[in-house]
């Protein structure tokens, strides 16, 4: 009857009661353990653990807030229970009837006792170490109900974080449940007290037996990663291998949270290398092929981050990333997946000729051009296209419809996309015929407009494209007729070191200086002042252009007289 009533009476007893009870039981447990005759090896190990209990109890009891802390009472209650079990097992081992109990069962019971003692000793040490004892704890709902968190109170958060490390598996599961509620309501209260040991405890729950626990631990870790405050700590505590396993074989929710976390963590080049080293590429590629929209987008984003690291690109290619990214461009569930695929292809083709050939042979060029038909072409797809144009014949590019797409990008694309399109024009305009075709498609007025962009890089590549196209007489005439060409080019003579477009602007203006009208426009927009400074800086072509303009100005003065 006493055993039945015990669960109802124990919660009413204080931490001081359980401390006194544990201290009372320790000498008896040690004495009985010394007196046992069977299983000497196991009892020797148990005895060494029992002898460590008094110092642990003293560490807890010596803290001024000991009696007010809920976790203290729970741990002391568990210690007392373990000591009672040790006394009971010792008596059974010394009894004449112990043989009848079964040797294997006794060995199992002794191993279980040793495990409980290890857990008690570890929990006592952790409770002191976590700092929870520094604050008085408010009452919590007793097990099996989860403790009710109070947002914005570091005390409760510390206790929840401690519960991730202390006690049996079910208690830890309840703690991660409550922690998830707290972090959703008040993320800062968790981040302000989060430590290495708490992170480690959360990571261990990623491999818990119950799928629901793995999901909730993955959700907490995902929220922490997205906060931007814990990435380094998560990686250093070994989060990558269990996250990759979850991505590979977890539940739908677990997989989703794992991949979102990997996407965030892979923004670091070092972490990206580590993900590849831990075998993370294959699961990510599989999710891109069969995953739901959220998981697919996050997996594509992660692979995009990995592809930004040059030394892992070959490994990605060997895992089949090129075909998978092209398929995403063609059939991705959401627009985000397509954009990540385009960025990934841009990274893969940045410097590696073999990968460029691979993308072309897999039909990537056609897929990129089709993707550019959207209403707002993005930089990544145009960048990938720019990387590929020299790997394909001009005839193939024309037959695939390159020039109408570049025209569309220059007209409707983002600034980054327009810059990449101008760069592609520079690369593809190697022959007089191609330069003429580019002009005929109407790209020149759009390039002249791009000279006014706020981005230095965009202005530079636009000027470079115009300088390239001007060697075609038909294009040169069109540029002379455009009323914005000379004013925009003169503005690019600014001698500032930040202005990287000036050498191309000089080249364009030199070609335009054969026209009197153009020279007058250059002078009226202040070109001479710029060119004097550029001549002092010995910028190529500036002195020659200055001489032409000053000679023209002098002739104009004489003609007026």
Beta strands, then each sheet from edge to edge (+ up, - down):
end
